[in-house]
Amino acid sequence: MDRTHLPRITIITPSYQQAPYLAECIRSLHDQGYPDLEHIIVDGGSTDGSREIIERYADKLAWWCCEKDKGQSDAINKGLARATGQVFGWLNSDDLLLPGSLHAVGEAFSTHPDMTVFTGVRIERAADGTERALAQDDPGDTEGYYIHPRINQQSTFMRMDLVKALPGVEQRLHYVMDYELWLQLMFRHGTAEVWVDPRPLSIFRLHPVSKTTTVHHRFLDEIASLLHRLSMATGSEEWARVLELGHRITPDLRDFPVTSAHAPLVQRMVRWFLLRWHHELYTASDLRMMKAFRRTDQVKEVALSGQEREWLSQVDAAVDVPGWWAFRLRRKWQHLQRRS
């Protein structure tokens, strides 16, 4: 590959109070020797020594700041406003890119300039140092890109012009802005130019204060908010009301380019979400939501995958009670029976 034809890749690193990881993150990008890397760091005003680390590497950066912002999405959009690359990705300051990943991405976009998304494998590194490769989407199941996408964010890169046309990420979201951006691109541009590559490209680090570890319920609330928005926009108000029973819905999210013709797809998306995350019930709101879901969803089991049928059977067994106290009593009785 002629390196003079490799596209400029812009990597935005949003950061806040991540000094223990920041220098390693920066080196993971710049030690690769990619010929046209534009690296932007947007720090939210850290007081843990992050500014001093950024200043140490300032000569390698296209732009950086250390000032208060409105959160990660705001930081990413602040970086996008200054980005000049043809390819966009973001790398959180506690994550890493693997050696050779930028060349793999650049060569892919150089060979396929109409590509919408290039996504590879990410490696999850636990706090104890153990690692595992996270699953990817199946390129043969493009409907899955909508229903149950595996967005390996650190290993996912997008055409910059398509991202800027939106523009940027949804600032009202703080946890699943990558999921919203993915869906925007899928609904606007389809799945034909999505490239799923089997190579590991990044390290996704889990540690005690990472957002993924500490606020999982907020991730689910924001996913539910996106599905609520899609349900309302496609005339599936009943499904939207189901989501309201179990989740805190973020209002006024930006629109998706969908119509009533997308209703069956959106309902499949909602069904998968509810069965995936609520086939086991833990709260009274879970019970209310899943009871309402079963009244709303009359799908025949033959239309479901084997995994969905398994989850549905668990849901049906759980909601077959008159109310929350009956559910708790039955669960307590089942627990005592298992112990005896």
TARAFEN-V887857 format. One record per residue. N is the residue number from 0. RES is the residue in one small letter. D_FIRST is the distance of its C-alpha to the first C-alpha in Angstrom with 1 decimal. Layout:
# TARAFEN-V887857
n->N res->RES d_first->D_FIRST
n->N res->RES d_first->D_FIRST
This chain:
# TARAFEN-V887857
n->0 res->m d_first->0.0
n->1 res->d d_first->3.8
n->2 res->r d_first->6.0
n->3 res->t d_first->8.7
n->4 res->h d_first->8.0
n->5 res->l d_first->8.2
n->6 res->p d_first->11.8
n->7 res->r d_first->14.7
n->8 res->i d_first->16.0
n->9 res->t d_first->19.8
n->10 res->i d_first->21.5
n->11 res->i d_first->25.3
n->12 res->t d_first->27.5
n->13 res->p d_first->31.1
n->14 res->s d_first->33.4
n->15 res->y d_first->37.2
n->16 res->q d_first->39.0
n->17 res->q d_first->36.2
n->18 res->a d_first->36.5
n->19 res->p d_first->36.4
n->20 res->y d_first->32.8
n->21 res->l d_first->31.3
n->22 res->a d_first->30.1
n->23 res->e d_first->28.3
n->24 res->c d_first->26.6
n->25 res->i d_first->25.5
n->26 res->r d_first->24.2
n->27 res->s d_first->22.2
n->28 res->l d_first->20.1
n->29 res->h d_first->20.0
n->30 res->d d_first->19.6
n->31 res->q d_first->16.1
n->32 res->g d_first->14.8
n->33 res->y d_first->12.7
n->34 res->p d_first->12.4
n->35 res->d d_first->14.1
n->36 res->l d_first->16.6
n->37 res->e d_first->20.0
n->38 res->h d_first->22.5
n->39 res->i d_first->26.0
n->40 res->i d_first->28.9
n->41 res->v d_first->32.0
n->42 res->d d_first->34.9
n->43 res->g d_first->38.1
n->44 res->g d_first->40.5
n->45 res->s d_first->40.3
n->46 res->t d_first->43.2
n->47 res->d d_first->41.9
n->48 res->g d_first->40.1
n->49 res->s d_first->36.8
n->50 res->r d_first->37.1
n->51 res->e d_first->37.4
n->52 res->i d_first->34.2
n->53 res->i d_first->32.3
n->54 res->e d_first->33.8
n->55 res->r d_first->32.6
n->56 res->y d_first->29.0
n->57 res->a d_first->29.6
n->58 res->d d_first->27.6
n->59 res->k d_first->24.4
n->60 res->l d_first->25.4
n->61 res->a d_first->25.0
n->62 res->w d_first->28.5
n->63 res->w d_first->30.9
n->64 res->c d_first->34.5
n->65 res->c d_first->37.2
n->66 res->e d_first->39.8
n->67 res->k d_first->41.6
n->68 res->d d_first->40.0
n->69 res->k d_first->40.9
n->70 res->g d_first->38.7
n->71 res->q d_first->35.1
n->72 res->s d_first->34.5
n->73 res->d d_first->35.9
n->74 res->a d_first->33.7
n->75 res->i d_first->30.5
n->76 res->n d_first->31.7
n->77 res->k d_first->32.6
n->78 res->g d_first->29.1
n->79 res->l d_first->27.8
n->80 res->a d_first->30.1
n->81 res->r d_first->28.2
n->82 res->a d_first->24.6
n->83 res->t d_first->22.3
n->84 res->g d_first->19.0
n->85 res->q d_first->17.5
n->86 res->v d_first->17.3
n->87 res->f d_first->20.4
n->88 res->g d_first->21.6
n->89 res->w d_first->24.5
n->90 res->l d_first->25.3
n->91 res->n d_first->28.9
n->92 res->s d_first->30.0
n->93 res->d d_first->31.2
n->94 res->d d_first->28.0
n->95 res->l d_first->24.7
n->96 res->l d_first->21.0
n->97 res->l d_first->19.8
n->98 res->p d_first->17.4
n->99 res->g d_first->13.7
n->100 res->s d_first->14.8
n->101 res->l d_first->13.4
n->102 res->h d_first->9.7
n->103 res->a d_first->10.6
n->104 res->v d_first->12.3
n->105 res->g d_first->9.9
n->106 res->e d_first->7.1
n->107 res->a d_first->10.3
n->108 res->f d_first->11.7
n->109 res->s d_first->9.0
n->110 res->t d_first->9.2
n->111 res->h d_first->12.9
n->112 res->p d_first->14.3
n->113 res->d d_first->17.8
n->114 res->m d_first->17.6
n->115 res->t d_first->20.7
n->116 res->v d_first->20.2
n->117 res->f d_first->17.8
n->118 res->t d_first->20.0
n->119 res->g d_first->19.7
n->120 res->v d_first->22.4
n->121 res->r d_first->24.5
n->122 res->i d_first->26.7
n->123 res->e d_first->30.2
n->124 res->r d_first->31.8
n->125 res->a d_first->35.6
n->126 res->a d_first->37.9
n->127 res->d d_first->38.8
n->128 res->g d_first->35.2
n->129 res->t d_first->34.8
n->130 res->e d_first->31.7
n->131 res->r d_first->30.9
n->132 res->a d_first->28.0
n->133 res->l d_first->29.0
n->134 res->a d_first->28.9
n->135 res->q d_first->26.5
n->136 res->d d_first->27.3
n->137 res->d d_first->27.7
n->138 res->p d_first->25.3
n->139 res->g d_first->28.2
n->140 res->d d_first->30.6
n->141 res->t d_first->29.4
n->142 res->e d_first->33.0
n->143 res->g d_first->32.6
n->144 res->y d_first->30.1
n->145 res->y d_first->33.3
n->146 res->i d_first->35.9
n->147 res->h d_first->34.6
n->148 res->p d_first->31.0
n->149 res->r d_first->29.6
n->150 res->i d_first->27.8
n->151 res->n d_first->26.0
n->152 res->q d_first->25.9
n->153 res->q d_first->24.2
n->154 res->s d_first->21.3
n->155 res->t d_first->21.3
n->156 res->f d_first->19.3
n->157 res->m d_first->20.4
n->158 res->r d_first->19.8
n->159 res->m d_first->21.6
n->160 res->d d_first->23.4
n->161 res->l d_first->25.0
n->162 res->v d_first->26.1
n->163 res->k d_first->27.6
n->164 res->a d_first->29.4
n->165 res->l d_first->31.5
n->166 res->p d_first->31.7
n->167 res->g d_first->30.3
n->168 res->v d_first->32.0
n->169 res->e d_first->35.6
n->170 res->q d_first->37.6
n->171 res->r d_first->40.6
n->172 res->l d_first->38.7
n->173 res->h d_first->38.3
n->174 res->y d_first->37.0
n->175 res->v d_first->35.2
n->176 res->m d_first->33.4
n->177 res->d d_first->30.2
n->178 res->y d_first->32.1
n->179 res->e d_first->33.5
n->180 res->l d_first->30.2
n->181 res->w d_first->28.7
n->182 res->l d_first->31.7
n->183 res->q d_first->31.6
n->184 res->l d_first->28.1
n->185 res->m d_first->29.2
n->186 res->f d_first->32.4
n->187 res->r d_first->31.0
n->188 res->h d_first->27.8
n->189 res->g d_first->28.3
n->190 res->t d_first->26.3
n->191 res->a d_first->24.2
n->192 res->e d_first->21.1
n->193 res->v d_first->21.4
n->194 res->w d_first->18.7
n->195 res->v d_first->20.2
n->196 res->d d_first->17.9
n->197 res->p d_first->19.8
n->198 res->r d_first->18.1
n->199 res->p d_first->20.3
n->200 res->l d_first->19.0
n->201 res->s d_first->22.3
n->202 res->i d_first->25.8
n->203 res->f d_first->28.6
n->204 res->r d_first->31.6
n->205 res->l d_first->35.2
n->206 res->h d_first->38.0
n->207 res->p d_first->41.6
n->208 res->v d_first->41.1
n->209 res->s d_first->37.9
n->210 res->k d_first->38.6
n->211 res->t d_first->37.6
n->212 res->t d_first->40.3
n->213 res->t d_first->43.1
n->214 res->v d_first->43.2
n->215 res->h d_first->42.2
n->216 res->h d_first->45.0
n->217 res->r d_first->43.5
n->218 res->f d_first->40.2
n->219 res->l d_first->42.3
n->220 res->d d_first->44.3
n->221 res->e d_first->41.3
n->222 res->i d_first->39.8
n->223 res->a d_first->43.3
n->224 res->s d_first->43.4
n->225 res->l d_first->40.3
n->226 res->l d_first->41.8
n->227 res->h d_first->45.1
n->228 res->r d_first->43.5
n->229 res->l d_first->41.9
n->230 res->s d_first->45.3
n->231 res->m d_first->47.3
n->232 res->a d_first->44.9
n->233 res->t d_first->45.2
n->234 res->g d_first->48.9
n->235 res->s d_first->48.9
n->236 res->e d_first->51.3
n->237 res->e d_first->52.9
n->238 res->w d_first->49.7
n->239 res->a d_first->49.2
n->240 res->r d_first->52.7
n->241 res->v d_first->52.0
n->242 res->l d_first->49.1
n->243 res->e d_first->51.5
n->244 res->l d_first->53.9
n->245 res->g d_first->51.6
n->246 res->h d_first->49.1
n->247 res->r d_first->49.2
n->248 res->i d_first->47.5
n->249 res->t d_first->45.6
n->250 res->p d_first->47.0
n->251 res->d d_first->45.4
n->252 res->l d_first->41.8
n->253 res->r d_first->39.8
n->254 res->d d_first->39.9
n->255 res->f d_first->37.6
n->256 res->p d_first->37.3
n->257 res->v d_first->39.5
n->258 res->t d_first->42.8
n->259 res->s d_first->45.4
n->260 res->a d_first->43.3
n->261 res->h d_first->41.0
n->262 res->a d_first->44.1
n->263 res->p d_first->43.7
n->264 res->l d_first->40.2
n->265 res->v d_first->41.2
n->266 res->q d_first->44.2
n->267 res->r d_first->42.0
n->268 res->m d_first->40.0
n->269 res->v d_first->43.3
n->270 res->r d_first->44.7
n->271 res->w d_first->41.8
n->272 res->f d_first->41.9
n->273 res->l d_first->45.7
n->274 res->l d_first->45.7
n->275 res->r d_first->42.8
n->276 res->w d_first->44.3
n->277 res->h d_first->48.0
n->278 res->h d_first->48.9
n->279 res->e d_first->50.8
n->280 res->l d_first->53.1
n->281 res->y d_first->54.0
n->282 res->t d_first->55.8
n->283 res->a d_first->58.3
n->284 res->s d_first->55.8
n->285 res->d d_first->53.5
n->286 res->l d_first->56.5
n->287 res->r d_first->57.4
n->288 res->m d_first->53.8
n->289 res->m d_first->53.4
n->290 res->k d_first->56.9
n->291 res->a d_first->56.0
n->292 res->f d_first->52.7
n->293 res->r d_first->54.6
n->294 res->r d_first->57.1
n->295 res->t d_first->54.3
n->296 res->d d_first->52.0
n->297 res->q d_first->53.7
n->298 res->v d_first->50.7
n->299 res->k d_first->51.6
n->300 res->e d_first->50.2
n->301 res->v d_first->48.8
n->302 res->a d_first->46.2
n->303 res->l d_first->44.9
n->304 res->s d_first->42.5
n->305 res->g d_first->44.1
n->306 res->q d_first->43.1
n->307 res->e d_first->44.5
n->308 res->r d_first->47.8
n->309 res->e d_first->48.1
n->310 res->w d_first->47.7
n->311 res->l d_first->50.1
n->312 res->s d_first->52.8
n->313 res->q d_first->52.6
n->314 res->v d_first->53.0
n->315 res->d d_first->55.9
n->316 res->a d_first->57.7
n->317 res->a d_first->57.2
n->318 res->v d_first->58.4
n->319 res->d d_first->61.5
n->320 res->v d_first->63.8
n->321 res->p d_first->66.0
n->322 res->g d_first->64.4
n->323 res->w d_first->62.8
n->324 res->w d_first->65.8
n->325 res->a d_first->66.2
n->326 res->f d_first->62.5
n->327 res->r d_first->63.0
n->328 res->l d_first->66.1
n->329 res->r d_first->64.5
n->330 res->r d_first->61.6
n->331 res->k d_first->64.0
n->332 res->w d_first->66.0
n->333 res->q d_first->63.0
n->334 res->h d_first->62.0
n->335 res->l d_first->65.6
n->336 res->q d_first->65.5
n->337 res->r d_first->62.4
n->338 res->r d_first->63.9
n->339 res->s d_first->67.2
